């Protein structure tokens, strides 16, 4: 009498228990997938900030080269006198100011990169530890429910055998 009806259809009860098992397993998969996605985010943040720092460095190098070329052209002219000397001084001041600004900006970008990477690493740790732990707990609870559903089914099946 595998299909008894004391308290419900025994096959339906087993089917429900199987769904509970699958739901718990999907919670574990969700925890694993979330960790992988957050790791991808961390890698993307590192790559994006590295790209920004590199592009900024390229721009800085271009500016320095342009100023150097302008200086070389200025030094190669026949121009002489106080205005030429003042132009050379301005070039030197400009070069120093550009270097100062570019160094400060590069330092700021590197600092921001480190901050982003740190925050993304914290997020990875949180997801891997806390979210995965919650998903493990969800799996455990669903397994408990599945065991209870099977125990209920077995008890009904045993009762059905005694009646039949």
C-alpha positions in Angstrom: 0.0 0.0 0.0 2.6 2.5 -1.0 0.0 5.0 -2.0 -1.9 5.2 1.3 -3.9 8.3 2.2 -3.7 8.6 6.0 -2.9 12.3 6.4 -2.0 12.7 2.7 -0.5 11.0 -0.3 2.7 9.3 0.6 4.3 9.9 -2.8 3.4 13.6 -2.6 5.1 13.8 0.8 8.3 12.2 -0.6 8.1 14.6 -3.5 7.9 17.5 -1.1 10.9 16.2 0.8 12.9 16.0 -2.4 12.0 19.6 -3.2 13.2 20.6 0.2 16.5 18.8 -0.4 16.9 20.6 -3.7 16.0 24.0 -2.2 18.7 23.6 0.4 21.2 22.6 -2.1 20.4 25.6 -4.2 21.1 27.8 -1.2 24.6 26.3 -1.0 25.1 27.0 -4.7 23.9 30.5 -4.2 26.5 31.1 -1.5 29.2 29.7 -3.7 28.1 31.7 -6.8 27.9 34.9 -4.7 31.5 34.5 -3.6 32.6 34.0 -7.1 30.8 37.1 -8.3 32.2 39.2 -5.6 35.7 37.9 -6.5 35.0 39.0 -10.1 34.0 42.4 -8.8 37.2 42.7 -6.8 39.3 41.8 -9.8 37.4 44.3 -12.0 38.0 47.1 -9.4 41.7 46.3 -9.3 41.9 46.3 -13.1 39.8 49.5 -13.5 41.8 51.4 -11.0 45.1 50.2 -12.4 44.0 51.3 -15.9 43.1 54.8 -14.5 46.5 55.1 -12.8 48.3 54.0 -16.0 46.3 56.4 -18.2 47.0 59.2 -15.8 50.7 58.3 -15.9 50.7 58.3 -19.7 49.0 61.8 -19.7 51.6 63.0 -17.2 54.4 61.8 -19.4 52.9 63.5 -22.4 52.6 66.8 -20.6 56.2 66.6 -19.4 57.4 65.8 -22.9 55.4 68.7 -24.4 56.9 71.1 -21.8 60.4 69.7 -22.5 59.9 70.1 -26.3 58.7 73.7 -25.8 61.7 74.4 -23.6 64.0 72.9 -26.3 62.5 75.1 -29.0 62.8 78.1 -26.7 66.4 77.5 -26.0 67.1 77.0 -29.7 65.9 80.5 -30.7 68.0 83.6 -31.4 65.9 85.4 -28.9 67.9 87.0 -26.1 67.4 89.3 -23.2 65.3 89.6 -20.1 62.1 88.4 -21.7 63.9 85.2 -22.9 65.3 84.6 -19.5 61.9 85.2 -17.9 60.3 82.7 -20.4 62.9 80.1 -19.4 62.1 80.8 -15.7 58.4 80.4 -16.4 59.1 77.1 -18.2 61.0 75.9 -15.2 58.3 77.1 -12.8 55.6 75.5 -15.0 57.6 72.2 -15.1 57.9 72.2 -11.3 54.2 73.0 -10.9 53.1 70.3 -13.4 55.4 67.8 -11.7 53.9 68.7 -8.3 50.3 68.5 -9.5 50.9 65.3 -11.4 52.7 63.7 -8.5 49.9 64.7 -6.1 47.3 63.4 -8.5 49.1 60.1 -9.1 49.5 59.7 -5.3 45.7 60.4 -4.9 44.9 57.9 -7.6 47.1 55.2 -6.1 45.5 55.9 -2.7 42.0 55.6 -4.1 43.0 52.4 -5.9 44.2 51.0 -2.5 41.0 52.1 -0.9 38.8 50.5 -3.6 40.8 47.3 -3.5 40.5 47.2 0.3 36.8 47.7 0.2 36.3 45.1 -2.5 38.4 42.6 -0.5 36.3 43.3 2.6 33.2 42.7 0.5 34.6 39.4 -0.7 35.4 38.3 2.9 31.9 39.3 4.0 30.2 37.4 1.3 32.4 34.4 1.6 32.0 34.2 5.3 28.6 35.6 6.3 26.5 35.0 3.2 27.9 31.5 2.7 27.3 30.8 6.4 23.7 31.9 6.1 23.2 29.8 3.0 24.7 26.8 4.9 22.2 27.4 7.7 19.4 27.5 5.1 20.5 24.3 3.6 20.7 22.7 7.1 17.1 23.8 7.9 15.8 22.5 4.5 17.5 19.2 5.2 15.8 19.1 8.6 12.4 19.8 7.0 13.1 17.1 4.4 14.0 14.6 7.1 10.8 15.6 9.0 8.7 15.2 5.9 10.2 11.7 5.3 9.7 10.7 8.9 6.1 11.8 8.7 5.7 9.9 5.4 7.3 6.8 7.0 5.0 7.1 10.0 1.9 7.4 7.9 3.1 4.4 5.7 3.6 2.3 8.9 0.1 3.4 10.2 -1.3 2.5 6.8 0.3 -1.0 7.0 -1.3 -1.6 10.4 -4.7 -0.6 9.1 -4.5 -2.5 5.9 
